[in-house]
């Protein structure tokens, strides 16, 4: 039986995804040789994505700790190098209204305030660390695709503005088409700021370089295959090396190695998300859809599509899938996604697709991010569960974990005062965890049917 949840094709750590980001990556990646010796450090981090690298950067910069990052693939192999590059408010899948009902207005406001802060954290890192990625747009555009959808979007935007203090604006159909783009499905929309688009892999590479400059030691192609504890220290073993550390941070998100620790088992619901990128569009082709924005955009439905015009004129279009990760189901998922692209933007039906790839987004049972330490070992920390909105949420989570590690005693007793209740602690296990993929496929199929009926 496989140790992984999806088909093993999803976990080929020695193979890069055939993505546009990989093809257009920058030159900032620092050296990250595989771990091939026995080492000791203050903090060892499992996972070299945004969470792990942000934690390493802040631990070294702010607390002068000896930090090692162990990444199973190359730096940027996972979701941090595959996502759509939306730096936007989100990170949860419960919804603002449900968050207020469950946690109270003050806690919901604290969470969304943290989301805005997280966006500005990413922006500050890009500027101050001279990270080579363009930043596109100032807001996120949501497109309603039915009259009922527009009514729901209006109610939601008003709630965000009135109750949470977020910067939202509702836009009628005609004004939307004049300002952003056209679609036969368009029924109006809304905007939310701040948001901007970036090159996710270049941002990852720049964050890695910044962490290395501060003293973090990075190791790519260093999958952790065993985790134990000896004489009060964590012992992480790879194929060729060993790290002994006083503290551990698990920063693997949807690629969580559930087999490494009993408390990781059944905590996440990874879902496949797929992206396609077209060839560069001509001015006439853009005009055919009335396209005139560089803002990241989404369809305002539960199984959203997300899309944006890239700096070189290519069009990126992404969405969720129900495949299990093998080659056959992946091809079927890409066909569904491309058909959806043509449905939303029919003028581009004959535009060639140059890139297609997929990865995993990570959900939790409580539908919010999770930041904390293990209940049986406060020297082992975690951060995961960004629900398809990880660029800023993971960067922020890594910083919060770094502050927790850097300011607490050996028992991890002092959590950061800025950490919202909504993200605090390990989420409950998902019921019938071995069957969770079957359940997920059923939910996705039902939601697709509901949207078609609406």
C-alpha positions as CSV (number, residue, x, y, z in Angstrom):
1,X,0.0,0.0,0.0
2,X,1.3,3.4,-0.9
3,X,2.3,5.8,1.8
4,X,0.8,8.7,-0.2
5,X,-2.9,9.6,-0.5
6,X,-2.9,10.2,-4.3
7,X,-1.4,8.3,-7.2
8,X,2.4,8.2,-6.9
9,X,2.6,10.2,-10.0
10,X,1.8,13.2,-7.8
11,X,4.9,12.7,-5.7
12,X,7.8,12.4,-8.2
13,X,10.1,14.7,-6.3
14,X,12.9,14.4,-8.9
15,X,10.7,15.7,-11.7
16,X,9.7,19.3,-12.2
17,X,6.2,20.2,-13.3
18,X,5.9,21.2,-17.0
19,X,4.6,24.6,-15.9
20,X,4.9,28.1,-17.4
21,X,6.5,29.2,-14.1
22,X,9.3,26.6,-14.5
23,X,9.9,27.7,-18.1
24,X,10.1,31.4,-17.1
25,X,11.8,31.1,-13.7
26,X,14.4,33.6,-12.6
27,X,18.0,33.3,-11.7
28,X,17.7,33.9,-7.9
29,X,17.7,30.3,-6.7
30,X,20.5,29.8,-4.1
31,X,22.6,26.7,-3.9
32,X,20.7,24.0,-2.0
33,X,22.7,20.8,-2.1
34,X,21.2,17.5,-0.9
35,X,21.9,16.7,2.7
36,X,24.7,14.2,2.6
37,X,26.2,14.4,6.1
38,X,25.2,14.3,9.8
39,X,24.3,17.8,11.1
40,X,22.9,19.5,14.1
41,X,20.9,22.8,14.3
42,X,18.5,24.8,16.5
43,X,15.5,24.3,14.1
44,X,14.9,21.9,11.3
45,X,12.1,22.6,8.8
46,X,10.5,19.9,6.7
47,X,9.3,21.6,3.5
48,X,11.0,24.3,1.4
49,X,7.9,26.2,0.2
50,X,6.7,29.6,1.3
51,X,5.9,28.5,4.8
52,X,9.2,26.8,5.5
53,X,11.3,29.5,3.8
54,X,9.4,32.3,5.5
55,X,10.0,30.6,8.8
56,X,13.7,30.1,8.0
57,X,14.1,33.7,6.9
58,X,12.5,35.2,10.0
59,X,14.2,32.8,12.4
60,X,17.6,33.7,11.1
61,X,16.9,37.4,10.6
62,X,15.1,38.1,13.8
63,X,16.4,35.5,16.2
64,X,19.8,34.5,14.9
65,X,19.0,30.8,15.1
66,X,20.8,27.9,13.2
67,X,18.2,26.7,10.7
68,X,18.1,23.9,8.1
69,X,15.4,23.5,5.5
70,X,14.8,20.0,4.0
71,X,12.9,19.9,0.7
72,X,12.0,16.7,-1.0
73,X,12.2,18.1,-4.5
74,X,13.9,21.2,-5.9
75,X,13.1,24.5,-4.3
76,X,9.7,25.4,-5.7
77,X,8.8,21.8,-6.5
78,X,5.5,21.9,-4.6
79,X,2.5,24.1,-4.5
80,X,4.6,27.2,-3.9
81,X,6.0,26.9,-7.4
82,X,2.8,25.7,-9.1
83,X,0.0,28.0,-7.9
84,X,-1.7,30.8,-9.8
85,X,0.2,33.6,-8.2
86,X,-2.7,35.3,-6.4
87,X,-1.6,37.3,-3.4
88,X,-5.1,37.9,-2.1
89,X,-7.4,37.8,0.9
90,X,-8.7,34.3,1.7
91,X,-6.9,31.3,3.2
92,X,-10.1,29.7,4.4
93,X,-13.1,27.9,2.8
94,X,-15.7,28.4,5.5
95,X,-16.8,31.8,4.4
96,X,-16.8,35.2,6.2
97,X,-20.4,34.8,7.4
98,X,-19.8,31.4,8.8
99,X,-16.5,32.5,10.5
100,X,-18.4,35.3,12.3
101,X,-21.1,32.8,13.4
102,X,-18.6,30.2,14.6
103,X,-15.9,32.4,16.1
104,X,-17.5,35.8,16.7
105,X,-17.1,39.1,15.0
106,X,-13.9,40.2,16.8
107,X,-12.1,37.0,15.9
108,X,-13.2,37.1,12.3
109,X,-12.0,40.7,12.0
110,X,-8.7,39.8,13.5
111,X,-8.3,37.0,10.9
112,X,-9.1,39.2,7.9
113,X,-6.9,42.0,9.3
114,X,-4.1,39.4,9.4
115,X,-4.9,38.5,5.8
116,X,-4.4,42.1,4.7
117,X,-1.2,42.3,6.8
118,X,0.0,39.1,5.1
119,X,-0.4,40.6,1.6
120,X,1.6,43.6,2.6
121,X,4.2,41.3,4.2
122,X,4.7,39.6,0.8
123,X,4.9,43.0,-0.9
124,X,7.5,44.3,1.6
125,X,9.6,41.1,1.1
126,X,9.5,41.6,-2.7
127,X,10.6,45.2,-2.4
128,X,13.2,45.0,0.5
129,X,14.8,41.7,-0.7
130,X,14.8,42.8,-4.3
131,X,12.9,39.7,-5.5
132,X,12.6,39.6,-9.3
133,X,8.8,39.2,-9.8
134,X,6.4,41.6,-11.4
135,X,3.4,42.6,-9.2
136,X,0.3,43.0,-11.3
137,X,-3.0,44.7,-10.3
138,X,-4.3,46.2,-7.1
139,X,-7.5,44.2,-6.5
140,X,-9.2,40.9,-7.0
141,X,-12.1,40.8,-9.5
142,X,-15.0,38.3,-8.8
143,X,-17.4,37.6,-11.7
144,X,-20.9,36.4,-11.0
145,X,-22.1,33.9,-13.6
146,X,-25.9,33.9,-12.8
147,X,-28.4,36.4,-11.5
148,X,-28.7,34.4,-8.3
149,X,-24.9,34.4,-8.1
150,X,-24.8,38.2,-8.4
151,X,-27.4,38.5,-5.6
152,X,-25.2,36.3,-3.4
153,X,-22.1,38.2,-4.3
154,X,-23.8,41.5,-3.5
155,X,-24.8,40.2,-0.1
156,X,-21.3,38.9,0.6
157,X,-19.5,42.1,-0.5
158,X,-21.8,44.2,1.7
159,X,-21.1,41.9,4.6
160,X,-17.3,42.1,4.0
161,X,-17.5,45.9,3.9
162,X,-20.0,46.6,6.7
163,X,-19.0,43.9,9.2
164,X,-15.3,43.2,8.5
165,X,-14.1,46.6,7.3
166,X,-12.7,45.2,4.0
167,X,-12.4,47.3,0.9
168,X,-15.0,45.9,-1.4
169,X,-17.1,47.3,-4.3
170,X,-20.1,45.9,-6.2
171,X,-20.2,46.4,-10.0
172,X,-23.2,46.0,-12.2
173,X,-22.9,44.0,-15.5
174,X,-22.4,46.9,-17.9
175,X,-19.9,48.7,-15.8
176,X,-18.0,45.5,-15.2
177,X,-17.7,44.8,-18.9
178,X,-16.5,48.4,-19.5
179,X,-13.9,48.2,-16.8
180,X,-12.6,44.6,-16.8
181,X,-13.7,42.0,-19.4
182,X,-16.7,40.5,-21.2
183,X,-18.1,37.0,-21.0
184,X,-21.5,35.4,-22.1
185,X,-21.7,34.2,-18.5
186,X,-21.2,37.7,-17.0
187,X,-23.9,38.9,-14.6
188,X,-22.0,41.5,-12.7
189,X,-19.2,41.3,-10.2
190,X,-17.3,42.7,-7.2
191,X,-13.8,43.8,-6.3
192,X,-11.7,43.3,-3.2
193,X,-8.5,45.0,-2.3
194,X,-5.6,44.6,-1.6
195,X,-4.7,41.9,-4.1
196,X,-1.9,41.6,-6.7
197,X,-0.6,38.9,-9.0
198,X,3.0,37.7,-9.0
199,X,5.3,35.0,-10.5
200,X,5.0,32.4,-7.8
201,X,8.2,30.5,-8.5
202,X,10.3,33.7,-8.8
203,X,8.9,34.8,-5.5
204,X,9.8,31.4,-4.0
205,X,13.3,31.6,-5.4
206,X,13.8,35.1,-4.1
207,X,12.5,34.2,-0.6
208,X,14.9,31.2,-0.6
209,X,17.8,33.5,-1.6
210,X,16.8,36.0,1.2
211,X,16.7,33.1,3.8
212,X,20.1,31.9,2.6
213,X,21.6,35.4,2.9
214,X,20.4,35.5,6.5
215,X,22.2,32.2,7.2
216,X,19.6,29.5,6.6
217,X,21.1,26.3,5.2
218,X,18.9,24.9,2.4
219,X,18.8,21.3,1.2
220,X,16.9,20.3,-1.9
221,X,16.3,16.7,-3.0
222,X,16.3,15.7,0.7
223,X,13.1,13.9,1.4
224,X,12.7,13.1,5.1
225,X,12.0,9.4,5.3
226,X,12.2,8.9,9.0
227,X,11.5,11.1,12.1
228,X,12.3,10.0,15.6
229,X,13.5,11.6,18.9
230,X,16.6,10.7,20.7
231,X,18.0,12.3,23.9
232,X,15.5,15.1,23.7
233,X,16.3,16.0,20.1
234,X,14.4,15.4,16.9
235,X,16.2,13.2,14.4
236,X,15.4,13.6,10.7
237,X,16.8,11.1,8.3
238,X,17.0,11.4,4.5
239,X,18.5,8.9,2.0
240,X,22.0,10.3,2.5
241,X,22.0,12.4,5.7
242,X,20.8,13.1,9.2
243,X,19.8,16.3,11.0
244,X,19.4,16.5,14.8
245,X,17.4,19.5,15.9
246,X,16.1,21.0,19.1
247,X,12.8,22.0,17.3
248,X,11.0,21.0,14.2
249,X,8.6,22.8,11.9
250,X,6.4,20.8,9.6
251,X,5.7,23.0,6.5
252,X,4.4,20.6,3.9
253,X,0.8,21.6,3.4
254,X,-1.1,19.5,0.8
255,X,2.0,17.2,0.4
256,X,2.0,16.3,4.1
257,X,4.0,13.1,4.8
258,X,1.3,11.5,7.0
259,X,3.4,8.4,7.5
260,X,6.1,10.4,9.4
261,X,4.1,11.2,12.6
262,X,0.9,9.9,14.0
263,X,-0.5,13.4,14.6
264,X,-0.2,14.2,10.9
265,X,-2.5,11.3,9.8
266,X,-5.9,12.2,8.5
267,X,-5.6,16.0,9.2
268,X,-5.6,17.3,5.6
269,X,-7.9,17.0,2.6
270,X,-5.6,17.7,-0.4
271,X,-7.4,18.5,-3.6
272,X,-6.0,18.6,-7.1
273,X,-5.9,22.0,-8.8
274,X,-5.0,22.3,-12.5
275,X,-3.7,25.3,-14.5
276,X,-3.4,25.9,-18.3
277,X,-1.6,28.8,-20.0
278,X,-2.1,29.9,-23.5
279,X,0.3,31.2,-26.1
280,X,0.6,35.1,-26.0
281,X,-2.7,36.7,-27.1
282,X,-2.8,39.4,-29.8
283,X,-4.4,42.8,-29.2
284,X,-7.3,41.7,-31.4
285,X,-7.9,38.6,-29.5
286,X,-7.9,40.5,-26.2
287,X,-10.3,43.0,-27.7
288,X,-12.6,40.2,-28.7
289,X,-13.3,39.5,-25.0
290,X,-13.1,43.2,-24.0
291,X,-10.1,42.4,-21.9
292,X,-8.5,45.4,-20.2
293,X,-7.2,44.5,-16.8
294,X,-4.1,42.9,-15.2
295,X,-6.0,42.2,-12.0
296,X,-6.3,38.6,-10.7
297,X,-9.8,37.3,-11.3
298,X,-12.2,34.5,-10.2
299,X,-15.6,33.2,-11.0
300,X,-17.8,33.7,-7.9
301,X,-18.9,30.1,-7.4
302,X,-18.0,27.3,-4.9
303,X,-15.9,25.5,-7.6
304,X,-14.3,28.7,-8.7
305,X,-12.0,29.2,-11.7
306,X,-9.2,31.6,-11.3
307,X,-7.5,33.5,-14.2
308,X,-5.2,36.4,-15.1
309,X,-3.4,37.9,-18.0
310,X,0.3,37.4,-17.6
311,X,2.9,40.1,-18.3
312,X,3.9,38.6,-21.7
313,X,0.3,38.4,-22.9
314,X,-0.4,34.8,-22.1
315,X,-3.6,33.9,-20.4
316,X,-3.6,31.6,-17.3
317,X,-6.8,29.7,-16.3
318,X,-7.1,27.3,-13.4
319,X,-9.6,25.3,-11.5
320,X,-10.3,22.4,-9.2
321,X,-10.3,18.8,-10.4
322,X,-11.5,15.4,-9.1
323,X,-8.7,13.3,-10.6
324,X,-6.6,10.9,-8.5
325,X,-3.4,12.1,-10.1
326,X,-2.6,9.4,-12.6
327,X,-1.9,10.2,-16.2
328,X,-5.3,9.2,-17.6
329,X,-7.4,11.1,-15.0
330,X,-5.1,14.1,-15.3
331,X,-5.6,14.3,-19.0
332,X,-9.4,14.1,-18.5
333,X,-9.2,16.9,-15.9
334,X,-7.2,19.2,-18.3
335,X,-9.9,18.6,-21.0
336,X,-12.6,19.6,-18.6
337,X,-10.6,22.8,-17.6
338,X,-10.0,23.8,-21.2
339,X,-13.6,23.3,-22.1
340,X,-14.5,25.6,-19.1
341,X,-12.0,28.2,-20.4
342,X,-13.8,28.1,-23.8
343,X,-17.2,28.4,-22.1
344,X,-16.2,31.5,-20.1
345,X,-14.2,33.1,-22.9
346,X,-15.5,31.7,-26.2
347,X,-13.5,34.1,-28.4
348,X,-10.4,32.2,-27.4
349,X,-11.7,28.8,-28.4
350,X,-9.0,28.4,-31.0
351,X,-6.1,29.8,-29.0
352,X,-3.4,27.2,-28.4
353,X,-2.5,25.9,-24.9
354,X,1.2,26.0,-24.4
355,X,1.4,24.8,-20.8
356,X,-0.6,22.6,-18.5
357,X,0.2,21.3,-15.0
358,X,-1.4,20.4,-11.7
359,X,-0.7,20.4,-7.9
360,X,-2.4,20.1,-4.6
361,X,-4.3,22.6,-2.5
362,X,-4.8,21.8,1.1
363,X,-8.0,21.9,3.1
364,X,-8.7,21.0,6.8
365,X,-11.8,19.7,8.5
366,X,-12.6,23.1,10.1
367,X,-11.9,24.8,6.7
368,X,-9.4,27.3,8.1
369,X,-5.6,27.3,8.2
370,X,-3.8,25.6,11.1
371,X,-0.9,27.0,13.0
372,X,0.5,25.6,16.3
373,X,2.5,22.9,17.9
374,X,1.9,19.2,18.4
375,X,-0.1,18.3,21.5
376,X,2.3,15.6,22.6
377,X,5.4,17.6,21.8
378,X,5.5,21.4,22.0
379,X,8.9,21.4,20.3
380,X,7.3,20.3,17.1
381,X,5.4,23.0,15.2
382,X,3.2,23.0,12.1
383,X,1.5,25.4,9.7
384,X,-0.8,24.2,6.8
385,X,-4.3,24.4,5.3
386,X,-4.4,27.4,3.1
387,X,-7.4,26.3,0.9
388,X,-5.9,27.4,-2.4
389,X,-4.9,30.8,-1.1
390,X,-1.4,30.2,0.1
391,X,0.9,32.9,-1.3
392,X,0.3,35.4,1.5
393,X,-1.2,33.1,4.1
394,X,1.8,30.7,4.1
395,X,4.3,33.5,4.1
396,X,2.5,35.0,7.1
397,X,2.1,31.6,8.8
398,X,5.9,31.0,8.5
399,X,6.6,34.3,10.1
400,X,4.1,33.6,13.0
401,X,5.7,30.2,13.6
402,X,9.2,31.9,13.6
403,X,8.0,34.4,16.2
404,X,6.5,31.6,18.3
405,X,9.8,29.6,18.2
406,X,11.9,32.6,18.7
407,X,10.1,34.0,21.8
408,X,8.9,30.9,23.6
409,X,10.6,28.6,26.1
410,X,11.6,25.1,25.2
411,X,8.0,24.0,25.8
412,X,6.6,26.3,23.3
413,X,4.3,28.0,25.8
414,X,4.2,31.5,24.4
415,X,2.2,31.8,21.2
416,X,2.4,35.1,19.3
417,X,-0.2,37.6,20.5
418,X,-1.0,38.4,16.9
419,X,-2.1,34.8,16.1
420,X,-5.9,34.8,15.5
421,X,-8.0,32.2,17.3
422,X,-9.4,31.0,13.9
423,X,-6.0,29.5,12.9
424,X,-4.8,28.3,16.3
425,X,-4.1,24.7,16.9
426,X,-4.3,21.3,15.1
427,X,-7.6,20.6,13.3
428,X,-9.6,17.5,14.1
429,X,-9.0,14.4,12.0
430,X,-11.2,13.9,9.0
431,X,-13.7,11.1,9.6
432,X,-13.1,7.9,7.6
433,X,-9.8,9.4,6.4
434,X,-8.9,6.5,4.1
435,X,-12.1,7.3,2.1
436,X,-11.6,11.0,1.9
437,X,-10.7,11.1,-1.8
438,X,-13.9,9.3,-2.7
439,X,-15.9,11.7,-0.6
440,X,-14.1,14.7,-2.2
441,X,-14.8,13.4,-5.8
442,X,-18.5,13.1,-4.8
443,X,-18.7,16.6,-3.4
444,X,-17.0,18.1,-6.6
445,X,-19.4,16.2,-8.8
446,X,-22.4,17.4,-6.9
447,X,-21.2,21.0,-6.9
448,X,-20.6,20.9,-10.6
449,X,-24.2,19.6,-11.1
450,X,-25.6,22.3,-8.9
451,X,-23.8,25.0,-10.8
452,X,-25.1,23.7,-14.1
453,X,-28.6,23.7,-12.8
454,X,-28.3,27.3,-11.6
